[in-house]
Amino acid sequence: MTDYSEDTCLVDLGERRLISEVLAKRYRDVRNWGDDAALVSEPRPGEQWVVATTDPCPPPMAVALGFTDWFYTGWLLATINLSDLAAAGARPAGVLSSLILPADTLLSDFTRLLDGLDACCGVAGTRVVGGNLKEASEVSLSGTAIGFCGVPPLSRHGARPGDDLWVVGDIGTFWAGVLGSRAGLIEKDPSHPLLRNVLVPPPKTEVMTQLAGRGLVHASIDTSDGLYPALAQLASASRVGVTIASNALDYDKEVLAVAERLGMDPLRLALGWGDWQVVIACDPSTADELRALSETILYLGSVDEEEGVRARGENDESRELYPLDSERFVRDSWFSAGLEGYVDALTMGPLYRS
């Protein structure tokens, strides 16, 4: 292990270096270390692969927009964990919830939290199977999801130069909903299509299970930290580069309308976190099969030999994107600096490296 001084803090390294220099070296014998879902066990003959993941639930964007129903918090807690199983191509077997709440939490809020958690699990064909309930001065919610794979779990390793990149899910819907709502461009109606991914983002487990079972995916990663960080991490793990075909992205017309009203390149709306997609790398020959499988699989770009994350515009010029990251344990992390700093970087910061 690299030598560090006694005064070294986590913020001196940052999340990526903590993973590569501390955790990865300690757990180097763990197969697919660093993927969204951990491989728990390899199967014996006739058995399946077992994967698991665990994640806490941050305050939902829904609350920041005025949607205070705890249903949306419960839904987000489930989606956060089920999305990791989706990236592995795993069929969910069950979710464990750890609910730490103040003693004066209203029973009605607690019930709505459970309603949202159960509803999201139901969409993914699974349910809560146990967990933990404790009291504390502050809310702390986390979950653990367990799944099974009939084939080896998908990984962020394995993308190949020449592969196509696809997104399983919407492009730019979350931030179009958030920014459109904040600017008064759309009604704060829970049924508004641009608010779906803000309030009840569906986990992509069903589609990803089908893709994995058909052997169509070379590499995959969920976009919980944002589309840009997901692409950067997939490229790093696979030792390739990626190019977004920004001139060919299939945005919903309402996303484009919000971008136009805000005077913003719609690519900005696509790069941030919130849409809970899964990015996949596949052989170009599978394009028709992917499109026939689901309308929610959208073309994103290509895998290249040259390292980096780039975007190709209307004039077919490829330019390297400025890193819009969500890294933890860094001095400019929005987790410490606040949401508004992230919004400013997304909407007004540089889009391309100079």
ChimeraX attribute file (.defattr): number of C-alpha atoms within 10 A of each C-alpha:
attribute: neighborCount
match mode: 1-to-1
recipient: residues
	/A:1	8
	/A:2	6
	/A:3	6
	/A:4	8
	/A:5	6
	/A:6	6
	/A:7	7
	/A:8	10
	/A:9	11
	/A:10	13
	/A:11	14
	/A:12	13
	/A:13	17
	/A:14	16
	/A:15	16
	/A:16	15
	/A:17	14
	/A:18	17
	/A:19	16
	/A:20	13
	/A:21	14
	/A:22	14
	/A:23	15
	/A:24	15
	/A:25	14
	/A:26	12
	/A:27	12
	/A:28	11
	/A:29	9
	/A:30	12
	/A:31	13
	/A:32	16
	/A:33	17
	/A:34	18
	/A:35	23
	/A:36	26
	/A:37	30
	/A:38	22
	/A:39	21
	/A:40	16
	/A:41	12
	/A:42	15
	/A:43	14
	/A:44	8
	/A:45	6
	/A:46	6
	/A:47	11
	/A:48	16
	/A:49	18
	/A:50	22
	/A:51	27
	/A:52	25
	/A:53	22
	/A:54	19
	/A:55	17
	/A:56	17
	/A:57	19
	/A:58	15
	/A:59	15
	/A:60	20
	/A:61	20
	/A:62	21
	/A:63	15
	/A:64	12
	/A:65	15
	/A:66	9
	/A:67	18
	/A:68	14
	/A:69	16
	/A:70	22
	/A:71	23
	/A:72	26
	/A:73	28
	/A:74	27
	/A:75	27
	/A:76	30
	/A:77	26
	/A:78	33
	/A:79	29
	/A:80	25
	/A:81	27
	/A:82	34
	/A:83	30
	/A:84	32
	/A:85	33
	/A:86	32
	/A:87	31
	/A:88	32
	/A:89	32
	/A:90	32
	/A:91	24
	/A:92	24
	/A:93	19
	/A:94	19
	/A:95	25
	/A:96	19
	/A:97	24
	/A:98	16
	/A:99	19
	/A:100	17
	/A:101	17
	/A:102	13
	/A:103	12
	/A:104	9
	/A:105	11
	/A:106	10
	/A:107	10
	/A:108	11
	/A:109	14
	/A:110	15
	/A:111	14
	/A:112	19
	/A:113	21
	/A:114	20
	/A:115	18
	/A:116	22
	/A:117	25
	/A:118	20
	/A:119	18
	/A:120	25
	/A:121	24
	/A:122	13
	/A:123	15
	/A:124	23
	/A:125	14
	/A:126	20
	/A:127	20
	/A:128	19
	/A:129	11
	/A:130	12
	/A:131	13
	/A:132	12
	/A:133	11
	/A:134	11
	/A:135	14
	/A:136	12
	/A:137	10
	/A:138	10
	/A:139	14
	/A:140	17
	/A:141	20
	/A:142	20
	/A:143	23
	/A:144	22
	/A:145	28
	/A:146	24
	/A:147	26
	/A:148	23
	/A:149	23
	/A:150	17
	/A:151	16
	/A:152	20
	/A:153	27
	/A:154	29
	/A:155	26
	/A:156	27
	/A:157	22
	/A:158	19
	/A:159	29
	/A:160	21
	/A:161	18
	/A:162	15
	/A:163	22
	/A:164	24
	/A:165	26
	/A:166	24
	/A:167	22
	/A:168	25
	/A:169	23
	/A:170	21
	/A:171	27
	/A:172	28
	/A:173	25
	/A:174	27
	/A:175	29
	/A:176	27
	/A:177	27
	/A:178	23
	/A:179	19
	/A:180	23
	/A:181	18
	/A:182	14
	/A:183	12
	/A:184	10
	/A:185	15
	/A:186	18
	/A:187	14
	/A:188	18
	/A:189	12
	/A:190	14
	/A:191	10
	/A:192	11
	/A:193	15
	/A:194	26
	/A:195	24
	/A:196	17
	/A:197	23
	/A:198	26
	/A:199	22
	/A:200	20
	/A:201	24
	/A:202	22
	/A:203	30
	/A:204	25
	/A:205	25
	/A:206	16
	/A:207	18
	/A:208	26
	/A:209	24
	/A:210	15
	/A:211	18
	/A:212	23
	/A:213	17
	/A:214	10
	/A:215	12
	/A:216	19
	/A:217	24
	/A:218	19
	/A:219	25
	/A:220	32
	/A:221	28
	/A:222	30
	/A:223	25
	/A:224	22
	/A:225	18
	/A:226	20
	/A:227	28
	/A:228	23
	/A:229	22
	/A:230	24
	/A:231	28
	/A:232	20
	/A:233	19
	/A:234	27
	/A:235	26
	/A:236	17
	/A:237	17
	/A:238	18
	/A:239	18
	/A:240	21
	/A:241	22
	/A:242	29
	/A:243	24
	/A:244	26
	/A:245	19
	/A:246	20
	/A:247	15
	/A:248	13
	/A:249	16
	/A:250	14
	/A:251	18
	/A:252	14
	/A:253	9
	/A:254	17
	/A:255	22
	/A:256	20
	/A:257	16
	/A:258	24
	/A:259	21
	/A:260	12
	/A:261	11
	/A:262	16
	/A:263	10
	/A:264	14
	/A:265	14
	/A:266	22
	/A:267	20
	/A:268	19
	/A:269	28
	/A:270	25
	/A:271	26
	/A:272	27
	/A:273	22
	/A:274	23
	/A:275	27
	/A:276	27
	/A:277	29
	/A:278	27
	/A:279	27
	/A:280	30
	/A:281	28
	/A:282	25
	/A:283	17
	/A:284	13
	/A:285	11
	/A:286	13
	/A:287	17
	/A:288	9
	/A:289	11
	/A:290	20
	/A:291	13
	/A:292	9
	/A:293	13
	/A:294	12
	/A:295	11
	/A:296	17
	/A:297	21
	/A:298	21
	/A:299	21
	/A:300	23
	/A:301	23
	/A:302	24
	/A:303	24
	/A:304	21
	/A:305	13
	/A:306	14
	/A:307	16
	/A:308	19
	/A:309	25
	/A:310	27
	/A:311	21
	/A:312	18
	/A:313	14
	/A:314	10
	/A:315	7
	/A:316	11
	/A:317	9
	/A:318	16
	/A:319	18
	/A:320	18
	/A:321	20
	/A:322	15
	/A:323	17
	/A:324	22
	/A:325	21
	/A:326	21
	/A:327	16
	/A:328	19
	/A:329	20
	/A:330	17
	/A:331	14
	/A:332	15
	/A:333	18
	/A:334	19
	/A:335	16
	/A:336	12
	/A:337	11
	/A:338	11
	/A:339	13
	/A:340	10
	/A:341	14
	/A:342	20
	/A:343	15
	/A:344	10
	/A:345	17
	/A:346	20
	/A:347	18
	/A:348	11
	/A:349	13
	/A:350	13
	/A:351	20
	/A:352	13
	/A:353	10
	/A:354	8
